[in-house]
């Protein structure tokens, strides 16, 4: 009887607005990032050679974000939505901000006894500038991992204007403006690499290349390019993937990319001076190309892995993926790390398998519980309010017509 109610308990997590093929991509990318963060916090786990795959997963999430936002905006442009900007920004704010600020203020009260509005770093977190260090110093952030959200928020501010501008100025230019957009983003990254970075280490890489918005835009713009192709050139994309040989080759691209990252980490090391140009000039553009093609493959081609990414577990977990990303390091900082220090979890008398199994379980189980709670108590009510507002606007427009 207990287990018969389990599907009903999971039912509120379903989200009918997601593209099913991309649910698995989002969930797997975030799970990989969680494992990567655990490796950073607790030293070298048994899977240490795979930790750098978390960096690739950040690229995946950026491209996925650009793809989904691009599809939304292209549909709005086609409808000639008079409330194009208001509707987009309101939806983004209602989707992202409530949960983020709940977690941020919880951390502020738990760690510091309350929000410190006199602290410039707290304002960075409030206004999404954690990816730009204050006077070159990363600062004592409550949620240092929110740098990724800062990148996305900056992208959300500019991309509606860019797409609308392209639609007005270049209505017949096709895909060319979006290819130029990706190239311009990549050129910006190269300029940063050669003209602003003086040394190559983890801190310089994070401050100048990995976290700043201007260095990561070409991943987001690659997602927008994929959205344009999917939305306006779907017939040509599907015709391209009808060739089974092309489909097989494209489906292998992520494995090739992961293999190159592991080769770099094993043979050279990601902190070596030579790694910077290799990552920026070779692996990043290859990653953008790989995942742009793979997203289109998932959406427009029929191949075996597509069924895997449509698995029911991803459908259930995808709506709480954002909350998982927000809360997993909070759980690590407030629960797992104190427990590990108190019990000497990673002491020599414990096997690595035992220590890391406990660490992973103590991270994922509370994170899933907290994320589910945030989804039910914060995200879902906000989403229902947003849908009610959309329905009210639609009814009003019908009456006026």
C-alpha positions as CSV (number, residue, x, y, z in Angstrom):
1,X,0.0,0.0,0.0
2,X,2.8,2.4,0.8
3,X,4.5,2.0,-2.5
4,X,1.2,2.2,-4.4
5,X,1.1,5.9,-3.4
6,X,4.6,6.6,-4.7
7,X,3.7,7.6,-8.3
8,X,1.0,10.0,-6.8
9,X,3.7,11.6,-4.6
10,X,5.8,12.2,-7.7
11,X,3.0,13.4,-9.8
12,X,3.3,17.1,-8.8
13,X,6.8,17.1,-10.3
14,X,5.7,16.6,-13.8
15,X,6.0,19.7,-16.1
16,X,4.0,19.5,-19.3
17,X,5.8,22.6,-20.7
18,X,9.2,20.9,-21.0
19,X,10.6,19.4,-24.2
20,X,10.7,15.7,-23.1
21,X,14.0,14.9,-25.0
22,X,15.8,17.7,-23.1
23,X,14.7,16.7,-19.6
24,X,17.3,14.0,-19.4
25,X,20.1,16.3,-20.6
26,X,19.2,18.9,-17.9
27,X,19.1,16.3,-15.1
28,X,22.2,14.5,-16.1
29,X,24.2,17.7,-16.5
30,X,23.2,18.9,-13.0
31,X,23.9,15.5,-11.4
32,X,27.4,15.6,-13.0
33,X,27.9,19.1,-11.6
34,X,27.0,17.9,-8.1
35,X,29.6,15.1,-8.3
36,X,32.1,17.7,-9.5
37,X,31.4,20.0,-6.6
38,X,31.7,17.0,-4.1
39,X,35.2,16.3,-5.6
40,X,36.2,20.0,-5.0
41,X,35.0,20.0,-1.4
42,X,36.3,16.6,-0.2
43,X,39.4,16.0,-2.3
44,X,40.0,13.4,-4.9
45,X,37.2,10.7,-5.0
46,X,37.6,7.4,-6.8
47,X,36.1,9.0,-9.9
48,X,38.5,11.9,-9.8
49,X,39.5,11.5,-13.5
50,X,35.9,12.3,-14.4
51,X,35.6,15.5,-12.4
52,X,36.3,17.7,-15.4
53,X,33.2,16.4,-17.0
54,X,31.4,18.8,-14.7
55,X,32.9,21.7,-16.7
56,X,31.4,20.2,-19.8
57,X,28.1,20.0,-18.1
58,X,28.1,23.7,-17.5
59,X,28.6,24.2,-21.2
60,X,25.6,21.9,-21.8
61,X,23.4,23.9,-19.4
62,X,24.3,27.1,-21.1
63,X,23.5,25.8,-24.6
64,X,20.3,24.2,-23.3
65,X,19.3,27.6,-21.8
66,X,20.0,29.4,-25.0
67,X,18.0,26.8,-26.9
68,X,14.9,26.9,-24.7
69,X,14.8,30.7,-24.4
70,X,15.4,31.1,-28.1
71,X,12.4,28.8,-28.9
72,X,10.2,30.9,-26.6
73,X,11.3,34.2,-28.1
74,X,11.0,33.0,-31.7
75,X,7.4,31.9,-31.0
76,X,6.7,35.3,-29.5
77,X,8.1,37.1,-32.5
78,X,6.0,35.0,-34.9
79,X,2.9,35.9,-32.9
80,X,3.8,39.6,-33.1
81,X,3.2,39.7,-29.3
82,X,2.7,43.4,-28.3
83,X,3.7,42.5,-24.8
84,X,6.9,40.7,-26.0
85,X,9.3,42.2,-23.4
86,X,6.9,42.4,-20.5
87,X,5.7,38.9,-20.9
88,X,9.2,37.4,-21.2
89,X,10.8,39.3,-18.3
90,X,7.8,38.6,-16.1
91,X,7.9,34.8,-16.8
92,X,11.6,34.7,-16.2
93,X,11.4,36.6,-13.0
94,X,8.5,34.4,-11.7
95,X,10.4,31.3,-12.7
96,X,13.8,32.0,-11.3
97,X,13.8,34.6,-8.6
98,X,11.4,33.3,-5.9
99,X,13.3,30.1,-5.2
100,X,16.7,31.8,-5.5
101,X,15.9,34.4,-3.0
102,X,14.3,31.9,-0.6
103,X,17.6,29.9,-0.6
104,X,19.8,33.1,-0.4
105,X,17.9,34.5,2.5
106,X,17.9,31.2,4.3
107,X,21.6,31.0,3.9
108,X,21.9,34.6,5.1
109,X,19.9,33.9,8.3
110,X,21.5,30.6,9.0
111,X,25.2,31.6,8.4
112,X,25.2,35.2,9.4
113,X,22.1,35.7,11.5
114,X,20.4,37.8,8.8
115,X,21.1,39.6,5.5
116,X,24.0,42.0,5.6
117,X,22.9,44.9,3.3
118,X,26.0,46.8,4.1
119,X,28.1,44.0,2.5
120,X,28.9,44.7,-1.2
121,X,29.2,40.9,-1.8
122,X,25.6,40.4,-0.6
123,X,24.5,43.0,-3.1
124,X,26.4,41.1,-5.8
125,X,24.3,38.1,-4.9
126,X,21.0,40.0,-4.8
127,X,21.6,41.6,-8.2
128,X,23.4,38.7,-9.9
129,X,26.9,39.9,-10.2
130,X,28.7,37.1,-8.4
131,X,30.5,36.2,-11.7
132,X,32.4,39.5,-11.6
133,X,34.8,39.7,-8.7
134,X,34.7,42.9,-6.7
135,X,38.1,44.6,-7.2
136,X,39.5,41.3,-8.4
137,X,38.5,39.5,-5.2
138,X,35.8,36.8,-5.4
139,X,34.6,37.7,-1.9
140,X,32.9,35.7,0.9
141,X,29.7,34.9,-1.0
142,X,27.0,32.9,0.6
143,X,26.2,31.2,-2.7
144,X,29.4,31.3,-4.7
145,X,27.9,28.8,-7.2
146,X,25.2,31.4,-8.2
147,X,27.8,32.8,-10.7
148,X,26.1,30.6,-13.2
149,X,22.7,32.2,-12.6
150,X,24.3,35.6,-13.0
151,X,25.5,34.6,-16.5
152,X,22.0,33.5,-17.4
153,X,20.3,36.6,-16.0
154,X,22.6,38.8,-18.0
155,X,21.8,36.8,-21.1
156,X,18.0,37.1,-20.4
157,X,18.3,40.8,-20.3
158,X,20.0,41.2,-23.7
159,X,18.7,38.3,-25.9
160,X,15.1,39.6,-26.4
161,X,16.4,42.8,-27.8
162,X,18.9,41.0,-30.1
163,X,16.3,38.6,-31.5
164,X,13.7,41.4,-32.0
165,X,16.4,43.6,-33.7
166,X,17.4,40.8,-36.0
167,X,13.7,40.1,-36.9
168,X,13.2,43.8,-37.8
169,X,16.5,44.6,-39.5
170,X,17.3,41.3,-41.2
171,X,14.0,39.6,-41.9
172,X,15.3,37.8,-45.0
173,X,18.9,37.1,-43.8
174,X,18.0,33.7,-42.5
175,X,20.6,32.0,-40.2
176,X,23.5,34.4,-41.0
177,X,22.9,36.9,-38.1
178,X,22.8,34.1,-35.6
179,X,26.0,32.5,-36.9
180,X,27.6,35.9,-36.7
181,X,26.3,36.2,-33.1
182,X,28.0,32.9,-32.2
183,X,31.3,34.0,-33.9
184,X,31.2,37.4,-32.1
185,X,30.8,35.7,-28.8
186,X,33.7,33.4,-29.5
187,X,35.9,36.2,-30.7
188,X,35.2,38.0,-27.4
189,X,36.5,35.0,-25.5
190,X,39.7,34.8,-27.6
191,X,40.3,38.5,-26.9
192,X,40.0,37.9,-23.2
193,X,42.4,35.0,-23.4
194,X,45.2,36.8,-25.3
195,X,44.9,40.3,-24.0
196,X,43.7,40.1,-20.4
197,X,45.0,36.9,-18.9
198,X,48.6,37.2,-17.6
199,X,48.8,33.8,-15.9
200,X,47.1,30.5,-16.2
201,X,45.8,29.0,-13.0
202,X,42.4,28.0,-11.6
203,X,41.7,31.5,-10.1
204,X,42.6,33.4,-13.3
205,X,40.7,30.9,-15.4
206,X,37.6,31.4,-13.2
207,X,37.9,35.2,-13.0
208,X,38.6,35.9,-16.7
209,X,37.1,33.0,-18.7
210,X,35.0,30.5,-16.9
211,X,32.6,32.7,-15.0
212,X,32.3,36.2,-16.7
213,X,29.2,36.6,-18.9
214,X,31.1,38.0,-21.9
215,X,33.4,34.9,-22.0
216,X,30.5,32.5,-21.9
217,X,28.0,34.1,-24.3
218,X,29.0,32.1,-27.3
219,X,27.6,29.0,-25.6
220,X,24.3,30.7,-25.0
221,X,24.3,32.1,-28.5
222,X,25.0,28.6,-29.9
223,X,21.8,27.5,-28.1
224,X,19.9,30.4,-29.8
225,X,21.3,29.3,-33.1
226,X,20.0,25.8,-32.5
227,X,16.6,27.3,-31.5
228,X,16.5,29.2,-34.8
229,X,17.3,26.0,-36.8
230,X,14.8,24.0,-34.9
231,X,12.1,26.6,-35.2
232,X,12.5,27.9,-38.7
233,X,14.5,25.1,-40.5
234,X,13.0,22.0,-38.9
235,X,12.3,20.3,-42.3
236,X,16.0,20.7,-43.4
237,X,17.3,19.6,-40.0
238,X,15.1,16.5,-40.1
239,X,16.2,15.8,-43.7
240,X,19.8,16.1,-42.7
241,X,19.4,13.6,-39.9
242,X,17.6,11.1,-42.1
243,X,21.0,9.9,-43.2
244,X,21.7,7.1,-40.7
245,X,25.4,7.4,-41.0
246,X,25.3,11.1,-40.1
247,X,23.0,10.3,-37.2
248,X,25.4,7.7,-35.9
249,X,28.4,10.1,-36.2
250,X,26.5,13.0,-34.5
251,X,25.4,10.7,-31.7
252,X,29.1,9.8,-31.0
253,X,30.2,13.5,-30.7
254,X,29.7,13.8,-26.9
255,X,31.9,10.7,-26.3
256,X,34.6,12.1,-28.5
257,X,34.4,15.4,-26.6
258,X,34.6,13.7,-23.2
259,X,37.5,11.6,-24.4
260,X,39.4,14.8,-25.4
261,X,38.8,16.4,-22.0
262,X,40.0,13.2,-20.2
263,X,43.0,13.1,-22.4
264,X,43.9,16.7,-21.6
265,X,43.4,16.2,-17.8
266,X,45.5,13.0,-17.9
267,X,48.4,14.0,-20.2
268,X,48.7,17.8,-19.6
269,X,46.6,18.7,-16.6
270,X,44.0,21.5,-16.7
271,X,46.2,23.8,-14.6
272,X,49.2,23.6,-16.9
273,X,50.0,26.8,-18.9
274,X,49.4,25.0,-22.1
275,X,45.9,24.0,-21.0
276,X,44.4,27.5,-21.3
277,X,44.8,27.8,-25.1
278,X,43.8,24.2,-25.6
279,X,40.6,24.6,-23.6
280,X,39.6,27.9,-25.1
281,X,40.7,27.5,-28.7
282,X,39.9,23.8,-29.1
283,X,37.7,22.2,-26.5
284,X,35.2,25.1,-26.0
285,X,34.3,25.6,-29.7
286,X,34.2,21.8,-30.1
287,X,31.9,21.6,-27.0
288,X,29.6,24.4,-28.4
289,X,29.4,22.6,-31.8
290,X,28.9,19.2,-30.3
291,X,26.0,20.1,-28.0
292,X,24.3,22.3,-30.6
293,X,24.3,19.4,-33.0
294,X,23.3,17.0,-30.2
295,X,20.3,19.1,-29.1
296,X,19.0,19.2,-32.6
297,X,19.6,15.5,-32.9
298,X,17.5,14.8,-29.8
299,X,14.7,17.0,-31.0
300,X,14.6,16.0,-34.7
301,X,16.0,12.5,-35.2
302,X,15.0,9.1,-34.1
303,X,18.0,7.2,-32.6
304,X,18.4,4.8,-29.6
305,X,19.7,7.3,-27.0
306,X,16.6,9.5,-27.6
307,X,14.5,7.0,-25.7
308,X,16.9,7.0,-22.9
309,X,16.7,10.8,-22.4
310,X,12.8,10.5,-22.5
311,X,12.9,8.2,-19.5
312,X,10.2,8.7,-16.9
313,X,12.7,9.5,-14.1
314,X,14.0,12.5,-16.0
315,X,10.4,13.7,-16.6
316,X,9.9,13.7,-12.8
317,X,13.2,15.2,-11.8
318,X,13.5,17.9,-14.5
319,X,11.1,20.3,-12.8
320,X,13.2,20.3,-9.6
321,X,16.5,20.4,-11.4
322,X,16.8,24.1,-10.8
323,X,16.2,23.7,-7.1
324,X,18.7,20.8,-7.0
325,X,21.3,23.1,-8.5
326,X,20.5,25.9,-6.0
327,X,20.5,23.7,-2.8
328,X,23.1,20.9,-3.3
329,X,26.0,23.0,-2.1
330,X,23.9,24.4,0.7
331,X,23.4,20.8,1.9
332,X,27.1,20.1,1.5
333,X,28.1,23.2,3.5
334,X,25.5,23.0,6.2
335,X,25.2,19.2,6.6
336,X,27.7,17.0,4.9
337,X,30.9,18.9,5.5
338,X,30.3,19.3,9.3
339,X,29.4,15.6,9.6
340,X,32.5,14.6,7.7
341,X,34.7,16.7,9.9
342,X,33.0,15.6,13.1
343,X,33.2,11.8,12.3
344,X,36.5,11.9,10.4
345,X,34.6,10.4,7.4
346,X,37.6,10.6,5.1
347,X,40.1,9.4,7.6
348,X,42.6,6.7,6.6
349,X,40.8,3.9,8.5
350,X,37.7,4.3,6.2
351,X,37.8,2.9,2.8
352,X,37.3,5.4,-0.1
353,X,34.2,3.4,-1.3
354,X,32.6,3.7,2.1
355,X,33.4,7.4,2.6
356,X,32.2,8.5,-0.8
357,X,29.1,6.4,-0.7
358,X,28.1,8.0,2.6
359,X,29.0,11.5,1.3
360,X,27.0,11.0,-1.9
361,X,24.0,9.6,-0.1
362,X,24.1,12.4,2.5
363,X,24.2,15.0,-0.4
364,X,21.6,13.7,-2.7
365,X,18.9,12.5,-0.3
366,X,18.5,15.8,1.6
367,X,18.9,17.8,-1.6
368,X,16.1,15.9,-3.3
369,X,13.9,16.4,-0.3
370,X,14.6,20.1,0.0
371,X,14.2,20.6,-3.7
372,X,10.9,18.8,-3.7
373,X,9.7,21.0,-0.8
374,X,10.8,24.1,-2.7
375,X,9.0,23.0,-5.8
376,X,5.7,22.3,-4.0
377,X,5.8,25.3,-1.7
378,X,7.4,27.9,-3.9
379,X,7.8,27.0,-7.6
380,X,4.4,25.3,-8.2
381,X,2.3,28.0,-6.6
382,X,4.2,30.7,-8.6
383,X,3.7,28.7,-11.8
384,X,0.0,28.3,-11.2
385,X,-0.3,32.0,-10.5
386,X,1.6,32.7,-13.8
387,X,-0.7,30.4,-15.7
388,X,-3.8,32.0,-14.1
389,X,-2.4,35.4,-15.2
390,X,-1.9,34.2,-18.8
391,X,-5.4,32.7,-18.8
392,X,-6.9,36.0,-17.6
393,X,-5.0,37.9,-20.3
394,X,-6.2,35.5,-22.9
395,X,-9.9,35.9,-21.8
396,X,-9.5,39.7,-21.8
397,X,-8.2,39.6,-25.3
398,X,-11.0,37.4,-26.4
399,X,-13.6,39.7,-24.9
400,X,-12.0,42.8,-26.6
401,X,-12.0,41.0,-29.9
